Amino acid sequence: MREAAAAAGVAAGIHTDSGEQATQRLTEGFTFATVASDLVHLAQATAHLATASGTASAAGSTTGS
């Protein structure tokens, strides 16, 4: 996909879960990389809601990066 985007003069972007993944994708040739995704935000929101409701131990520690 990156090669096709470059040939067409279009930016090739990708969503990642962390800064480390974003750095890796940029070194692989992607034009831009986001450092978040809907899944990460949902996991973080779930953890915050569990903390706020006092059920944090039942929700686990999935907070994303």
C-alpha angles and dihedrals in degrees: 000000000000091000093048091049092050091048090052093046092244127133115250113215134178137191116234136181099227146020090253092056091046091052091050093050092048090052088050089060106267112146095221139000130197118221097217142042138195089260092055092048092049092050091049092047091050091052092048092049091048090052092048092050094045095246097105095126091054093050095053126224102288101142102142123218 
